[in-house]
Amino acid sequence: MATTVLVTGVSRFVGGLAARALSTDPRIERVLAVDVVRPAHDIGRAEFVRADIRNPIIGKIIKQENVDTVVHLGVITTPRQAGGRTTQKEINVIGTMQLLAACQKAPSLRRLVVKSSSAVYGSSPRDPAMFTEDMTARRTPPRGFGKDSVEVETYVRGFGRRRPDVDVCMLRMANVVGPGLRTTFSDLFHLPVIPVPLGFDGRFQVLHLDDAIGSIHAATLREDCTGVINVAGDGVLTVHQAARIAGRPTLPVLAQAGPLVQQFTSRARVGNFSAEQMDLLCFGRGMDTTALRTSLGYTPERTTREAFTDVFGGDNRVSALLRAGGAHA
């Protein structure tokens, strides 16, 4: 049973909420919330520790505090959050490598939980209807956050081989959505007009923020659950269905026009569009979540449609939050 838990990435929305949720669990004695910046949001009784996972000092913290469980949520989804693509990759990949090196030397460590992403599966016309955890991408993500996620998982698997005494669980999450949560995906559905590749209507899944936190909480305490777990809300939406729920018109564009659309939206200051999303808009992506229920024992409270509608539908409550700045994942 986890008694001393260290959570990374707590200055961002998901990390901070996860630390707070874990701190309310009476079964956990201490929660150490680690980041280079003090979180602006409430983290409950979690103890904030200012540290950079890219620095060897993280190893001293894990050893001195006898940490038995590490929850790594410090992977950044968008370059904007990190201040640029170079810094994003450094934090995601180099930071994870340093953290794993520290974990490898920690005799007290018994469990490692890592937040990964469905982006590791990529998006291509040869994809199955639903990816199971033992499947690999038909076309590996060539750049950006997807590539970072693939590298992170590679290093985590290597750590698992070097420390077979540590239980490792990786949560491959669909795009997380929630009120006030800003991601590349959420920015897409707040554009005045949503660009849709001509002749395509990709299907996708989302995961509500509450269910993301719930699955992280479950994975932290479920000692008999190891390996990769797909995490997403039931069902799928297509891009056109999602646009109608969000009350946004669509604009057909060539599938190859992603960089031009990104450049236009940036220069016109009408929103943020990432060219990396074009494959998802074309071919979509789906994950089988059987193991989420059977192995992790967690059932999302909201389906993909319910989660998306809660955030983007109706009166678009999140729009006001985004205009006020929002919060990053």
Secondary structure, DSSP 8 states (H G I E B T S, - for coil): ---EEEEE-TTSHHHHHHHHHHHT-TT-SEEEEEESS--SS--TT-EEEE--TTSTHHHHHHHHTT--EEEE----S-HHHHTSHHHHHIIIIIHHHHHHHHHHT-TT--EEEEEEEGGGG---TT--SSB-TT---SS---SHHHHHHHHHHHHHHHHHHH-TTSEEEEEEE-EEE-TTEE-HHHHHTTSSSEEEETT---EE-EEEHHHHHHHHHHHHH-TT--EEEEE--SS-EEHHHHHHHHT--EEEE-GGGHHHHHHHHHHHTS----GGGHHHHHH---B--HHHHHTS----SS-HHHHHHHHHSTT-HHHHHHHTT-EE-
